[in-house]
Amino acid sequence: MRKNVQHFLFFFLVSFILFAQVQHEVNPPEYIKSIVFKGPLEGDQFPIIKLGEPVTLNFDDLTATEPDYYYTLTHCNYDWTPSNLVKQQYLRGVDNVRILNYQNSFNTLQPYSNFRLQIPNNQTGILLSGNYILKVFDNQQELMFSRRFVVYEDLATVGVSIARPRDLSVFNEKQSVQFIINAGDLQLRNPNQEVKVAVLKNYHWDSAITDLKPQFVLGNQLTYRYDKASSFWAGNEFFNFENKDIRGATVNIASVKIDAIYHNYLYTNESRKDEPYTYFPDINGDFLITVLNRDPFIEADYAFIYFSLDYPKVPNSKSVHIYGKFNNYAVDDSTRMEYDDETGLYHAKLLLKQGFYNYKYVVVDKKGTIDENAICGNFLPTENNYLVLVYFRKFGALYDTLIGIGSGNSSTLTN
């Protein structure tokens, strides 16, 4: 009897630990490309939707075999651990449903199957605000990839401003996010415990600051005027290229070749860390699938994009990678650049769908730590977008609601 109780407690503990694990985004295998996951606003790099608004997923399978894919949704707490809710409490209908909307590419050298999913749909709807993670599986129930998104309610207003840092040692290199939350008619008994915030730079989850407490509380108004605790390295504007006309040398493309598929060669980029800051309009790391006068979902082709970087050789303990939203900011063997001793340049190529792309170069050490600004530098005037997410869990509740969002842009800096 005692053994049975011990076994039960052991399995309960293991299940609890697994259940409470943070839900990270999983990137897809090489044959799944061009994942675009967005809400109604085109400028958002991941879906930030008001409760009741649609969210849309789009991706390509380069095997072009029309495989079966299925999706699930998981509701999460503010820290991305799964909430204690059952699916019936946060979903209308069911998930683990096959994605039925797909088409094969048309008139492209690289064949692919394009899949599209919109939620809500006839099978699935979302009932509650909060953090969600969408997972896509194949017909063997193997996880292909996952993506985060957030659903909010307009219960609180968030005023955001971007300030110059007060620390003189980083005065020209960092940007500080300050904000005020007005919780409206919500009853806040203990704001330090009930209210959580997440501050993101350029919609990038890996940049999130989540451990801030209100400095001042006046009724239902919470003030966060931190300097160091809410500051971000400013970075620099992203490099970019556009190949919506895949046959011709266009924006930042030096030459084009056609073989089995297209090959686009970019002009060589240079390190900008020690150069004066220059404003280049960008979309803060994002990418857009575009093509001339055709359907970008099924008629945009793929091309090998050849990158080159004029930068001194880094030690063997480090590596240089291409970095951007095009692969969800992953650094792996496909993004790693190789140094050519003869030319003194770093080189790499990526298979990408036609469009407009932002990218930058980063240095990664053996532990996987990414130095985003070692090559491009940090400059106070850099244009960045900052997002503030406000979560609320009233006493006794089982989950965190997302009661408001706010955004600010560093193009207008305050003292």
N, C-alpha and C positions, 0 to 999 in steps of 0.2 A: 504494500500500500504506500509506504513512504517513498519507494522508488518511483511509483507512478506519479506521486505528487511532485517529486523532484524533476521528473521528465517534463511534466506539464509546465512547471514554473520555468524550466530552461527554455522550452520552445516558446512560451509566452514572452519571455525576455528577448529572445532572438527576434521574434516577430515584431515586437515593439521597437527594437533598435532599427530593424530594416524599414519599418513603416515610417519612422521619424527621420530617415535620412533626407538630407537636402536634395531637392530635385534639380540637378544641373541639366543644362542643355547638352544633348548628344549630337555630334555632327555625323553626317551620312557617309556611306561608302563612296568610293570614287565614281561610281556610275550614276549616282544621283547628284544633280547639279541645279544651280539657279533657283534656290529656295527663296521665294518671296512670300513673306507672311506679314500682312498689314491690315489696318483698319481703314476707316473712310478717309482719313487725312493722309495725303500722299507724302508729306514731309516726315512722318514718323517711321523710324527704322524697325520698330516692332509694334504690334497692335496695342494701342491704348484706346479702348472703346468704352463708351458709356453703356450702361446696362440697357440691352435691347438693340444696340447697333450690331451690324454684321462684322465678322472677321473673315479674311480670305487667305487661303493657302494656295500656292502655285509652285510646282516643281517639275523637273524633267528627269526621266529615266533613260539613260543613253543606251541601254540594251535594246530599246524599242520593241520589246516583246509583249507589251500590254499586260504586265504582271498585276496581280491583285494586291492592293494595299488597303489597310484598315487604320482607323484613327480612334484614339481614346482621349478623354479629358480628365484631368485631376485637379481638384481645388486645393490650394495651398495656403498656409499661413503667410504672414508678412516676411518670414525668414526662409520661405520656399520649402519648408517641411510640409508634408501632406496634412491637411486639416482632419479633424475627427468626424467629419460629415460623411454620410453615405451618399452615393451618387444620386439617389432619388431626391435628396435635399437640395442639391445645387444644379441638377440637370432636368430639363423637360424631355421626356422620351428616353432614348438609350444612346450609348456610344458603342465602341467596338464594331463599327459599321464600315462596310466596304466603300471606298471612294469610287463612285460610278462615273464621274465626269472626267473623261480623258479623251485625247485625240493624238494621233500620230503626226509627226512633223510633215510639212509639205514643201517640196522643192528645196531641200537642204542637203548639203554634202554629208553632214553628220546627222544620221537618223536618231530620233528620240521619241518617246511617248511623253506627252505633257499632261499632268494631273492637276485638277482644280477642285478645291473644296471650300464651301462657304458655310459658316455657322452664324445664325441658326439656319436649319434646313428642316425637311419633313421628319427627320428622325431625331434630331438633337437641337435643344435650345438651352440657354444659360439662365438660371433663376437668381443667382446671387452675385454680388460684387466680390472682388478680391483678386488674388493671384491665381493664375491657371497655367498648366503646362499641357501642351498638345503633343501626343506621341503618335508616330506613324509606324506600323508594323507590316511585315510581309505576310504571306499566307502560311508561313511556318511559325508565326508569332514571334519572329525575331525583330527586335527594335531596330528600325532603320535610322530614325533621327527624332529629336524632340525640340520644341521651341516654347519659350515662355510668352505669356501675354497677360495683360491686366484689364480688369473690368471695374469701372468706377461708377459712383453715384454722386450727384451734385448736392452734397449735404454740407460741404465746407468750402470756403474760398481760400485760395493760397496766393499771396502776393510775393513775387520773387524778384530780387535784384542781385546783380553781380557787382562786387566791389573789388577795388584794389586791395591787396594784402597790406597789413600794417607792419609786417615783418620786413625790414629793409633788406635783409639778405636775399629775399626772393621776390622783391617788389616788382621786378620786371619779368618774372617767370611764372607766377601763380595767379589764379583768380579765385575769389572767395564768394561762396553762395550764401546769401542771407534771405530769410523769408519770415512771413507772418501768417499764421493760420487763424482764420475766424471760423469757429465751429458752429456758428448759427444757433439753432434750437437744440442741439445735442446737449445732454446733461453730462458734463465732465466732472466726476467726483474725484478722480485721481489721474490727472493728465500724464504724469510721469509713467504710469503703468498702462493706462488705457490707450494712449496715442503713440504710434510708432511712425517713423518717417524713413524714406529712402531717397537719396539724392543721387542722380545719375548725370554723367557728362556724355553728351551726344548719344543718348539712348543705349549706352554700353553697360550691360549688367556687371561686368567685371570691375567697373569703376565705382560701383555704388558705395556710398557712405550711409551707414544704417544705425549708428550708435549715438545719435544726437538726442538730447533732452531739451525741453524748452527752458530758456534762461529766465524768462519772465512770463507770468500768468496773470492776466487781468480778465476776470470773468471767463468767457469762452474764447478769449484771444490769447494765442500762444506765440511768443516771439523767440526767434532763433537768429541771433546776430553774432555768430561765431566768426573768428578769423582763421586760425590754424585748423581747427577741427573740421571745418566745412570747406577747405580750400583744395583746389585741384591744380596740377601742373597744366599750364596753358597750352603747351604743344605748339603746333604750327599748322598752317593750312595743308590739306592733303594734295598730293599729286593727282592728276586725272588723265584719262584718255577717252575718246569716243570713236566707236567703229560701226555706227549704225549704217554707214555706207561701207560695207566690208571689203569692197573691191578697190577702194581708193585710199590713198594716204590722206587722213583727215586730222582732227585735233590730236596733236602730240604723237601721231603715228608717222614714222619715217619712211617705211616701205611695206609693200604687201607682196606675198607670193602665194600661188595656188598649187597645191599638190593634191593629195587625197582629200584634204580639207584646207581651209585658209590658214595663212601664217601672217600675223601682223607684228612688225618690229617697231618698238617704241624708241624714241630718242633717249639717249643716255641721261639719267638723272644724276645730280650731284648733291653732296651733303650740304645742308643749309644751316647747320648748327651755329657756325661762326660767321654766317652772312647776315647782313641787315634784313630785318623783317620786311617782307613784301606781301601785300594782300592779293591772294588769288581766290576768287569766288569758288566755293566748293559745296558739297552736300554732306559734310562732316562724316566722311567715311562710307557713305551709302553707295548703292549702285541702282541704275534703272535699266531695264531691258527695253531697248528701242530699236526700230528698224524702219527704213524708208517706205512709207505707203503700203505696208503689209501688216498682217496680224502678228504682233511680237511673240505671242504665246506659242504658235506652231510654225511660223515662217522665218523667225530669226534663226540664223545659223550659228555654229560654233567655230571658233578660231583659236589656234595657239597664239598666245600673246607673249612676246619675248621682251623681258625686262633687263635692263642693265643699269648698274650703279657705280659711279666713280667714288670709291671710298676705301681707305686703307684696310689692309687685311687684319681681321680681328684675331685674337688668340684662339688656339685650338679648343679652349674651354667654352668658347662662345660661337654663335652662328648668327647670320643675317637672314631675315625673312621678309617676305611681302605680306602686308597686313591690311585688312579691310573687311567690310561687311559682306563682300562677295562670297566668303566662306565662313561667315559668322565669327570673324576675328580668330580663327584657329591658326595655330602654328604647327606644322607637321612637315613631313618629308617633301610634300608637293610644293610648299611655299619656301623651302630652304634654298638659298642662293649659293652658287659655287664660285669660288674666286679663281680667276684666270691670271696666272703669274705673268704671262706674256703681255696681256693688254692692261693689267692692273685694274680690271673691272670685275664686279660681281655680276653673274648671269643667272637667269632662271626663266622658265616658261610655264604658263598656266593655260589650261583649256577653259575658255570663258565664252558665254553667249553674247551675241551682239548687244551693245548698249553703251551707256555712259558710266564709267567706273571711277571711284575715288580709291586711292591706295597710299600707303606710306611704307617706309622701311624701318624695321625694328631689330634690336639686338637681343638675343635670348641666350641665357647661360645654361649650364648643364642641369640646374635645378628646375628649369622651365620658367624662371623669372624673366618677364618681358620688360625691357627698357624701351618704352614707346618713343622717347624723344632723344635718344643718344645720337641719332643721325640728323634729325630735322630740327632739334632744339626746342626751347620754350620761349615764347614771346607774349608779353602781356596783351598786345592788341589782337591776338588771334581770335577769330570769330568761333565761338562754341555755343551750343545750346544745352541748357541745364533743365532737368526735369525733377520736380519734387512730388513724391507720392505720399499721401497721408492715410494711414491705416488706423482703425478704431476697433477695439474689442471691449464692449461694456462688461461689467462684472457678471460672471456666470455664463457668458456666451461661449460657444464651442469653436468659433472661427473669427478671423479678422476681416472686417469689411474695409473696402477702399472708399473713403468718404470724400475725397477731393484730390485734385491734381493742380499743379501750377508749373509754369515754365518761365525761363528768363534767358536772354541772350547777351553774350559778352560784348556785343557791338556797342552797347550803352553801359559803360562802366561808371560806378559811383565811387566817391571817396570814402 
